[in-house]
Amino acid sequence: MSNVGAVADPLSDAYGVSLPAIGLLTAALFVTHLAAQLPAGRRADRHGARVVAIAAIAVVVAGNAILLVDDAFALALLGRAIVGFGSGAGFVAGLDLVRAGGGSSILQGVYGGATMAGGGLALMIVPSLTDADGWRAPYWSALILALVALAPTLAATGLPRIGHVEVGVLHDSGLIPLGVLQAATFGLAVIAGNWAVPLLEHQGASPTAAGLAGGLILTAGIVTRPTGGAMAGTARAHIAIVSALLGVAVGAGLLALGGPFWLSVVGSLAVGLGAGLPFAVIFAAAQRSQPDAPAAAIALVNGMGVLTILVGTPLAGIAFLLPGDGRLAFAVIAALSLSALVALRRADI
């Protein structure tokens, strides 16, 4: 999700395009990531999540192999779109594997932390890989990680499946507020993570320092996603959501200030901690809402977060062409996160 954003400036030079155009590489992934989610949820409910997960890994490998062929921007858009089909199906299948294996909300939070870890590690590691190995680094590293993921997926045998085809999930209005909350936490955090590195580089930070600081947006959730799992389904669930929205808003606001580097580090940490906290709370509520189609419910709720990323990532890139070198984008992220407190009043968590 974040590996091209982590090296937006080097990729801009390699492909000969502007920074907003590099944002389109993330958007291309999320178009198909979004399109794949609900069909993947249906197939997981009927045939089992393991089959969907294996297919998703194969698609991710194929897409990254295409990205390695040449530095033509049109080919990069195609490769990223193919990767998106795999990442979208893989997210839904992975979370449903946890459910099928009898995993608690805490373990769902651990899974969520792992999904954040991949994006955060990309921000921290890929800039230095690109310095040493050029524009292909984001793609060969993603391909290797996909192959590594194949081993535990193949080992996940004998899990039960629901056996139903999703019927009414699109008409479940109770899922909409949950989707808004997912958009205001996960969605906005991924947008921030994709542009934090160029934001900090434009403020004078080195690529390595900017990567480490920006990576906190996606790695800090490793800690708070399991913590949020312990709060799911309890009276503390509302506290988790409010804390998350305030954390994202305050953190993005600090990044928008453009102050000293240490303040930006604090801001990145606040966004990451906040964005991770509600993951298990939101998805446990979605699964309770649709017990006959839990994977499809996951897909619909997460799809709203993905749609936010799809629209917001290239728009945030445009902010780098305006006065402030991208800080306006982070100010908007802060405001949107606060506005999602309205949706909490309607969410059944």
C-alpha positions as a Markdown table, in Angstrom:
| # | Residue | x | y | z |
|---|---|---|---|---|
| 1 | Met | 0.0 | 0.0 | 0.0 |
| 2 | Ser | 2.7 | 2.5 | 0.9 |
| 3 | Asn | 5.9 | 1.3 | -0.9 |
| 4 | Val | 5.6 | 3.7 | -3.8 |
| 5 | Gly | 4.7 | 6.6 | -1.5 |
| 6 | Ala | 7.8 | 5.9 | 0.5 |
| 7 | Val | 10.0 | 6.7 | -2.5 |
| 8 | Ala | 7.7 | 9.1 | -4.4 |
| 9 | Asp | 10.5 | 11.5 | -5.4 |
| 10 | Pro | 12.9 | 8.8 | -6.8 |
| 11 | Leu | 10.1 | 7.2 | -8.7 |
| 12 | Ser | 9.0 | 10.5 | -10.0 |
| 13 | Asp | 12.5 | 10.9 | -11.5 |
| 14 | Ala | 12.7 | 7.3 | -12.8 |
| 15 | Tyr | 9.3 | 7.5 | -14.5 |
| 16 | Gly | 9.7 | 11.1 | -15.6 |
| 17 | Val | 6.4 | 12.2 | -14.1 |
| 18 | Ser | 5.2 | 14.6 | -11.4 |
| 19 | Leu | 4.6 | 13.7 | -7.7 |
| 20 | Pro | 0.8 | 13.8 | -8.2 |
| 21 | Ala | 1.2 | 11.2 | -10.9 |
| 22 | Ile | 3.1 | 9.0 | -8.5 |
| 23 | Gly | 0.0 | 9.2 | -6.3 |
| 24 | Leu | -1.9 | 7.6 | -9.2 |
| 25 | Leu | 0.2 | 4.5 | -8.7 |
| 26 | Thr | -1.3 | 4.1 | -5.2 |
| 27 | Ala | -4.7 | 5.0 | -6.6 |
| 28 | Ala | -4.4 | 2.4 | -9.4 |
| 29 | Leu | -3.8 | -0.2 | -6.7 |
| 30 | Phe | -6.7 | 0.9 | -4.6 |
| 31 | Val | -9.2 | 0.9 | -7.5 |
| 32 | Thr | -8.8 | -2.8 | -8.0 |
| 33 | His | -8.2 | -3.4 | -4.2 |
| 34 | Leu | -11.7 | -1.9 | -3.7 |
| 35 | Ala | -13.2 | -3.8 | -6.6 |
| 36 | Ala | -11.9 | -7.2 | -5.3 |
| 37 | Gln | -13.1 | -6.9 | -1.8 |
| 38 | Leu | -16.8 | -7.8 | -1.9 |
| 39 | Pro | -16.4 | -10.6 | -4.5 |
| 40 | Ala | -13.5 | -12.0 | -2.4 |
| 41 | Gly | -15.7 | -11.9 | 0.7 |
| 42 | Arg | -18.5 | -13.8 | -1.1 |
| 43 | Arg | -16.1 | -16.4 | -2.3 |
| 44 | Ala | -14.5 | -16.8 | 1.2 |
| 45 | Asp | -18.0 | -17.2 | 2.8 |
| 46 | Arg | -18.9 | -19.9 | 0.2 |
| 47 | His | -15.6 | -21.7 | -0.5 |
| 48 | Gly | -13.4 | -20.8 | 2.4 |
| 49 | Ala | -10.8 | -18.0 | 3.0 |
| 50 | Arg | -7.7 | -20.2 | 2.4 |
| 51 | Val | -8.5 | -20.7 | -1.3 |
| 52 | Val | -9.1 | -17.0 | -1.8 |
| 53 | Ala | -5.9 | -16.1 | 0.1 |
| 54 | Ile | -3.7 | -18.4 | -2.1 |
| 55 | Ala | -5.2 | -16.9 | -5.3 |
| 56 | Ala | -4.6 | -13.4 | -3.9 |
| 57 | Ile | -0.9 | -14.1 | -3.2 |
| 58 | Ala | -0.4 | -15.4 | -6.8 |
| 59 | Val | -1.9 | -12.3 | -8.2 |
| 60 | Val | 0.3 | -10.0 | -6.0 |
| 61 | Val | 3.4 | -11.9 | -7.3 |
| 62 | Ala | 2.3 | -11.6 | -10.9 |
| 63 | Gly | 1.6 | -7.9 | -10.6 |
| 64 | Asn | 5.0 | -7.1 | -9.0 |
| 65 | Ala | 6.7 | -9.2 | -11.6 |
| 66 | Ile | 5.2 | -7.0 | -14.3 |
| 67 | Leu | 6.3 | -3.9 | -12.4 |
| 68 | Leu | 9.9 | -5.1 | -12.5 |
| 69 | Val | 10.0 | -5.4 | -16.3 |
| 70 | Asp | 10.5 | -1.7 | -17.4 |
| 71 | Asp | 10.3 | 1.9 | -16.1 |
| 72 | Ala | 7.4 | 2.8 | -18.4 |
| 73 | Phe | 4.8 | 4.6 | -16.4 |
| 74 | Ala | 1.9 | 3.0 | -18.2 |
| 75 | Leu | 3.3 | -0.4 | -17.4 |
| 76 | Ala | 3.6 | 0.7 | -13.7 |
| 77 | Leu | -0.1 | 1.6 | -13.6 |
| 78 | Leu | -1.0 | -1.8 | -15.1 |
| 79 | Gly | 1.2 | -3.7 | -12.6 |
| 80 | Arg | -0.1 | -1.7 | -9.6 |
| 81 | Ala | -3.7 | -2.4 | -10.7 |
| 82 | Ile | -3.0 | -6.2 | -10.8 |
| 83 | Val | -1.4 | -6.1 | -7.4 |
| 84 | Gly | -4.5 | -4.3 | -6.1 |
| 85 | Phe | -6.7 | -7.3 | -7.0 |
| 86 | Gly | -4.5 | -9.5 | -4.9 |
| 87 | Ser | -4.1 | -7.1 | -1.9 |
| 88 | Gly | -7.9 | -6.5 | -1.8 |
| 89 | Ala | -8.8 | -10.2 | -1.8 |
| 90 | Gly | -5.9 | -11.0 | 0.5 |
| 91 | Phe | -7.0 | -8.5 | 3.2 |
| 92 | Val | -10.5 | -9.9 | 3.4 |
| 93 | Ala | -9.3 | -13.5 | 3.2 |
| 94 | Gly | -6.7 | -13.0 | 5.9 |
| 95 | Leu | -9.1 | -11.5 | 8.4 |
| 96 | Asp | -11.7 | -14.2 | 7.7 |
| 97 | Leu | -9.0 | -16.9 | 8.3 |
| 98 | Val | -8.6 | -15.5 | 11.8 |
| 99 | Arg | -12.3 | -15.8 | 12.4 |
| 100 | Ala | -12.5 | -19.3 | 10.8 |
| 101 | Gly | -9.7 | -20.4 | 13.1 |
| 102 | Gly | -11.6 | -19.3 | 16.2 |
| 103 | Gly | -9.5 | -16.2 | 16.7 |
| 104 | Ser | -10.7 | -13.7 | 19.3 |
| 105 | Ser | -11.0 | -10.0 | 18.8 |
| 106 | Ile | -7.6 | -9.7 | 20.2 |
| 107 | Leu | -6.2 | -12.0 | 17.6 |
| 108 | Gln | -8.1 | -10.1 | 14.9 |
| 109 | Gly | -6.2 | -7.0 | 16.3 |
| 110 | Val | -2.9 | -8.9 | 16.0 |
| 111 | Tyr | -3.8 | -9.6 | 12.3 |
| 112 | Gly | -4.6 | -5.9 | 11.9 |
| 113 | Gly | -1.3 | -4.9 | 13.4 |
| 114 | Ala | 0.5 | -7.2 | 10.9 |
| 115 | Thr | -1.3 | -5.5 | 8.0 |
| 116 | Met | -0.1 | -2.1 | 9.3 |
| 117 | Ala | 3.4 | -3.4 | 9.9 |
| 118 | Gly | 3.8 | -4.1 | 6.2 |
| 119 | Gly | 3.0 | -0.6 | 5.2 |
| 120 | Gly | 5.1 | 0.9 | 8.0 |
| 121 | Leu | 8.1 | -1.3 | 7.2 |
| 122 | Ala | 7.9 | -0.1 | 3.6 |
| 123 | Leu | 8.1 | 3.5 | 4.6 |
| 124 | Met | 11.1 | 2.7 | 6.9 |
| 125 | Ile | 13.0 | 0.3 | 4.6 |
| 126 | Val | 12.2 | 1.0 | 0.9 |
| 127 | Pro | 13.9 | 4.4 | 0.8 |
| 128 | Ser | 17.2 | 3.0 | 1.7 |
| 129 | Leu | 16.7 | 0.0 | -0.7 |
| 130 | Thr | 16.0 | 2.5 | -3.5 |
| 131 | Asp | 19.1 | 4.4 | -2.8 |
| 132 | Ala | 21.1 | 1.2 | -3.3 |
| 133 | Asp | 19.1 | -0.5 | -6.0 |
| 134 | Gly | 17.1 | 2.0 | -7.9 |
| 135 | Trp | 13.4 | 2.2 | -8.8 |
| 136 | Arg | 12.8 | -1.6 | -8.8 |
| 137 | Ala | 13.3 | -1.9 | -5.0 |
| 138 | Pro | 9.6 | -1.3 | -4.0 |
| 139 | Tyr | 8.6 | -4.1 | -6.3 |
| 140 | Trp | 11.1 | -6.9 | -5.7 |
| 141 | Ser | 10.7 | -6.5 | -2.0 |
| 142 | Ala | 6.9 | -6.7 | -2.2 |
| 143 | Leu | 7.2 | -9.8 | -4.4 |
| 144 | Ile | 9.5 | -11.6 | -1.9 |
| 145 | Leu | 7.1 | -10.8 | 1.0 |
| 146 | Ala | 4.2 | -12.2 | -0.9 |
| 147 | Leu | 6.1 | -15.5 | -1.5 |
| 148 | Val | 6.9 | -15.6 | 2.2 |
| 149 | Ala | 3.2 | -15.3 | 3.0 |
| 150 | Leu | 2.4 | -18.4 | 1.0 |
| 151 | Ala | 3.9 | -20.8 | 3.5 |
| 152 | Pro | 1.6 | -20.1 | 6.5 |
| 153 | Thr | -1.4 | -19.8 | 4.2 |
| 154 | Leu | -0.8 | -23.3 | 2.8 |
| 155 | Ala | -0.5 | -24.6 | 6.3 |
| 156 | Ala | -3.9 | -23.2 | 7.3 |
| 157 | Thr | -5.9 | -26.4 | 6.5 |
| 158 | Gly | -9.1 | -27.9 | 7.9 |
| 159 | Leu | -10.9 | -24.6 | 8.7 |
| 160 | Pro | -14.7 | -24.4 | 8.5 |
| 161 | Arg | -16.5 | -22.1 | 6.1 |
| 162 | Ile | -19.9 | -20.4 | 6.3 |
| 163 | Gly | -21.1 | -22.0 | 3.1 |
| 164 | His | -23.5 | -19.1 | 2.1 |
| 165 | Val | -23.5 | -16.6 | -0.6 |
| 166 | Glu | -23.8 | -13.0 | 0.6 |
| 167 | Val | -27.3 | -11.7 | 0.1 |
| 168 | Gly | -28.2 | -8.6 | 2.1 |
| 169 | Val | -24.9 | -7.0 | 3.1 |
| 170 | Leu | -25.3 | -4.1 | 0.7 |
| 171 | His | -28.6 | -3.2 | 2.2 |
| 172 | Asp | -27.4 | -3.3 | 5.9 |
| 173 | Ser | -27.4 | 0.4 | 6.8 |
| 174 | Gly | -25.8 | -0.5 | 10.1 |
| 175 | Leu | -22.5 | -1.2 | 8.3 |
| 176 | Ile | -22.3 | 2.4 | 6.9 |
| 177 | Pro | -21.3 | 4.2 | 10.1 |
| 178 | Leu | -18.7 | 1.4 | 10.7 |
| 179 | Gly | -17.4 | 2.1 | 7.2 |
| 180 | Val | -17.1 | 5.8 | 7.9 |
| 181 | Leu | -15.1 | 5.1 | 11.1 |
| 182 | Gln | -12.8 | 2.8 | 9.1 |
| 183 | Ala | -12.4 | 5.5 | 6.5 |
| 184 | Ala | -11.6 | 8.2 | 9.2 |
| 185 | Thr | -8.9 | 6.0 | 10.8 |
| 186 | Phe | -7.4 | 3.4 | 8.5 |
| 187 | Gly | -8.2 | 5.3 | 5.3 |
| 188 | Leu | -6.8 | 8.7 | 6.4 |
| 189 | Ala | -3.8 | 7.1 | 8.0 |
| 190 | Val | -2.8 | 5.4 | 4.8 |
| 191 | Ile | -3.1 | 8.6 | 2.9 |
| 192 | Ala | -0.9 | 10.3 | 5.6 |
| 193 | Gly | 1.6 | 7.5 | 5.4 |
| 194 | Asn | 1.9 | 7.7 | 1.7 |
| 195 | Trp | 2.8 | 11.4 | 1.8 |
| 196 | Ala | 4.6 | 11.7 | 5.1 |
| 197 | Val | 8.0 | 10.9 | 3.6 |
| 198 | Pro | 7.9 | 13.5 | 0.9 |
| 199 | Leu | 6.4 | 16.0 | 3.3 |
| 200 | Leu | 9.3 | 15.6 | 5.7 |
| 201 | Glu | 11.9 | 15.5 | 3.0 |
| 202 | His | 10.6 | 18.8 | 1.6 |
| 203 | Gln | 11.1 | 20.2 | 5.2 |
| 204 | Gly | 14.8 | 19.2 | 5.1 |
| 205 | Ala | 14.8 | 15.7 | 6.6 |
| 206 | Ser | 17.0 | 13.0 | 5.0 |
| 207 | Pro | 15.3 | 10.2 | 3.2 |
| 208 | Thr | 16.2 | 7.7 | 6.0 |
| 209 | Ala | 15.0 | 10.0 | 8.8 |
| 210 | Ala | 11.8 | 10.9 | 6.9 |
| 211 | Gly | 11.2 | 7.2 | 6.2 |
| 212 | Leu | 11.6 | 6.2 | 9.9 |
| 213 | Ala | 9.4 | 9.1 | 11.1 |
| 214 | Gly | 6.7 | 8.5 | 8.4 |
| 215 | Gly | 6.8 | 4.8 | 9.1 |
| 216 | Leu | 5.5 | 5.3 | 12.6 |
| 217 | Ile | 2.1 | 6.1 | 11.0 |
| 218 | Leu | 1.7 | 2.6 | 9.9 |
| 219 | Thr | 3.8 | 0.6 | 12.4 |
| 220 | Ala | 2.5 | 2.1 | 15.6 |
| 221 | Gly | -0.7 | 0.3 | 15.0 |
| 222 | Ile | 1.0 | -3.0 | 15.7 |
| 223 | Val | 0.7 | -2.0 | 19.4 |
| 224 | Thr | -2.8 | -0.5 | 19.4 |
| 225 | Arg | -4.7 | -2.9 | 17.1 |
| 226 | Pro | -4.4 | -5.8 | 19.6 |
| 227 | Thr | -5.2 | -3.4 | 22.4 |
| 228 | Gly | -8.3 | -2.3 | 20.6 |
| 229 | Gly | -9.2 | -6.0 | 20.2 |
| 230 | Ala | -9.4 | -6.3 | 24.0 |
| 231 | Met | -11.9 | -3.4 | 24.0 |
| 232 | Ala | -14.1 | -4.8 | 21.3 |
| 233 | Gly | -17.6 | -5.6 | 22.4 |
| 234 | Thr | -17.2 | -4.0 | 25.8 |
| 235 | Ala | -18.2 | -0.6 | 27.2 |
| 236 | Arg | -14.7 | 0.6 | 26.4 |
| 237 | Ala | -15.3 | 0.2 | 22.6 |
| 238 | His | -16.6 | 3.8 | 22.3 |
| 239 | Ile | -13.5 | 5.0 | 24.2 |
| 240 | Ala | -11.4 | 3.3 | 21.6 |
| 241 | Ile | -13.1 | 5.0 | 18.7 |
| 242 | Val | -13.0 | 8.4 | 20.2 |
| 243 | Ser | -9.4 | 8.1 | 21.2 |
| 244 | Ala | -8.6 | 6.9 | 17.7 |
| 245 | Leu | -10.3 | 9.8 | 15.9 |
| 246 | Leu | -8.7 | 12.4 | 18.2 |
| 247 | Gly | -5.2 | 10.7 | 17.8 |
| 248 | Val | -5.4 | 10.9 | 14.0 |
| 249 | Ala | -6.7 | 14.5 | 14.1 |
| 250 | Val | -4.0 | 15.7 | 16.6 |
| 251 | Gly | -1.2 | 13.8 | 14.8 |
| 252 | Ala | -2.1 | 15.1 | 11.4 |
| 253 | Gly | -2.4 | 18.6 | 12.8 |
| 254 | Leu | 1.1 | 18.4 | 14.2 |
| 255 | Leu | 2.4 | 17.3 | 10.8 |
| 256 | Ala | 0.5 | 20.1 | 9.1 |
| 257 | Leu | 2.3 | 22.7 | 11.3 |
| 258 | Gly | 5.6 | 22.1 | 9.6 |
| 259 | Gly | 7.5 | 22.6 | 12.9 |
| 260 | Pro | 10.7 | 21.0 | 14.1 |
| 261 | Phe | 11.4 | 17.4 | 13.1 |
| 262 | Trp | 10.8 | 16.0 | 16.6 |
| 263 | Leu | 7.2 | 17.5 | 16.5 |
| 264 | Ser | 6.6 | 15.7 | 13.2 |
| 265 | Val | 7.8 | 12.5 | 14.8 |
| 266 | Val | 5.3 | 13.0 | 17.6 |
| 267 | Gly | 2.6 | 13.7 | 15.0 |
| 268 | Ser | 3.4 | 10.5 | 13.0 |
| 269 | Leu | 3.3 | 8.5 | 16.2 |
| 270 | Ala | -0.1 | 9.9 | 17.2 |
| 271 | Val | -1.6 | 9.2 | 13.8 |
| 272 | Gly | -0.3 | 5.6 | 13.9 |
| 273 | Leu | -1.4 | 4.8 | 17.5 |
| 274 | Gly | -4.8 | 6.4 | 16.8 |
| 275 | Ala | -5.4 | 4.6 | 13.5 |
| 276 | Gly | -4.7 | 1.2 | 14.9 |
| 277 | Leu | -6.9 | 1.3 | 18.0 |
| 278 | Pro | -10.4 | 0.8 | 16.4 |
| 279 | Phe | -9.5 | -2.0 | 13.9 |
| 280 | Ala | -10.9 | -5.0 | 15.9 |
| 281 | Val | -13.7 | -3.0 | 17.4 |
| 282 | Ile | -15.0 | -2.0 | 13.9 |
| 283 | Phe | -14.6 | -5.5 | 12.3 |
| 284 | Ala | -16.0 | -7.4 | 15.2 |
| 285 | Ala | -19.1 | -5.2 | 15.0 |
| 286 | Ala | -19.3 | -5.8 | 11.3 |
| 287 | Gln | -19.1 | -9.6 | 11.7 |
| 288 | Arg | -21.8 | -9.5 | 14.5 |
| 289 | Ser | -24.0 | -7.5 | 12.1 |
| 290 | Gln | -23.8 | -10.2 | 9.4 |
| 291 | Pro | -23.3 | -13.6 | 11.0 |
| 292 | Asp | -24.3 | -15.4 | 7.8 |
| 293 | Ala | -21.8 | -13.4 | 5.6 |
| 294 | Pro | -19.0 | -12.2 | 7.9 |
| 295 | Ala | -16.4 | -11.9 | 5.2 |
| 296 | Ala | -18.7 | -9.9 | 2.9 |
| 297 | Ala | -19.4 | -7.6 | 5.9 |
| 298 | Ile | -15.7 | -7.1 | 6.4 |
| 299 | Ala | -15.3 | -6.3 | 2.7 |
| 300 | Leu | -18.0 | -3.7 | 2.7 |
| 301 | Val | -16.8 | -1.9 | 5.8 |
| 302 | Asn | -13.1 | -1.9 | 4.7 |
| 303 | Gly | -14.2 | -0.9 | 1.2 |
| 304 | Met | -15.3 | 2.5 | 2.5 |
| 305 | Gly | -11.8 | 3.0 | 3.9 |
| 306 | Val | -10.3 | 1.9 | 0.6 |
| 307 | Leu | -12.5 | 4.3 | -1.3 |
| 308 | Thr | -11.2 | 7.1 | 0.9 |
| 309 | Ile | -7.6 | 6.1 | 0.1 |
| 310 | Leu | -8.4 | 5.9 | -3.6 |
| 311 | Val | -9.9 | 9.4 | -3.8 |
| 312 | Gly | -7.7 | 11.0 | -1.1 |
| 313 | Thr | -4.2 | 9.9 | -2.1 |
| 314 | Pro | -3.9 | 11.7 | -5.5 |
| 315 | Leu | -5.8 | 14.7 | -4.0 |
| 316 | Ala | -3.2 | 14.9 | -1.2 |
| 317 | Gly | -0.5 | 14.8 | -3.9 |
| 318 | Ile | -1.9 | 17.9 | -5.5 |
| 319 | Ala | -1.3 | 19.8 | -2.2 |
| 320 | Phe | 2.4 | 19.5 | -2.9 |
| 321 | Leu | 2.0 | 21.8 | -5.8 |
| 322 | Leu | 0.4 | 24.4 | -3.6 |
| 323 | Pro | 2.0 | 26.7 | -1.0 |
| 324 | Gly | 3.0 | 24.8 | 2.1 |
| 325 | Asp | 4.6 | 21.8 | 0.4 |
| 326 | Gly | 1.8 | 19.4 | 1.2 |
| 327 | Arg | 0.9 | 20.6 | 4.7 |
| 328 | Leu | -2.6 | 21.5 | 3.6 |
| 329 | Ala | -3.3 | 17.9 | 2.9 |
| 330 | Phe | -2.5 | 17.0 | 6.5 |
| 331 | Ala | -4.7 | 19.8 | 7.8 |
| 332 | Val | -7.6 | 18.4 | 5.8 |
| 333 | Ile | -6.9 | 14.9 | 7.2 |
| 334 | Ala | -7.1 | 16.3 | 10.7 |
| 335 | Ala | -10.4 | 18.0 | 10.1 |
| 336 | Leu | -12.0 | 14.9 | 8.4 |
| 337 | Ser | -11.0 | 12.7 | 11.3 |
| 338 | Leu | -12.7 | 15.0 | 13.8 |
| 339 | Ser | -15.8 | 15.2 | 11.7 |
| 340 | Ala | -16.2 | 11.4 | 11.9 |
| 341 | Leu | -17.2 | 11.7 | 15.6 |
| 342 | Val | -20.7 | 12.3 | 14.2 |
| 343 | Ala | -20.8 | 8.8 | 12.7 |
| 344 | Leu | -19.9 | 7.2 | 16.1 |
| 345 | Arg | -23.4 | 8.2 | 17.4 |
| 346 | Arg | -25.0 | 5.9 | 14.8 |
| 347 | Ala | -22.5 | 3.0 | 15.0 |
| 348 | Asp | -23.5 | -0.2 | 16.8 |
| 349 | Ile | -20.2 | -1.2 | 18.3 |
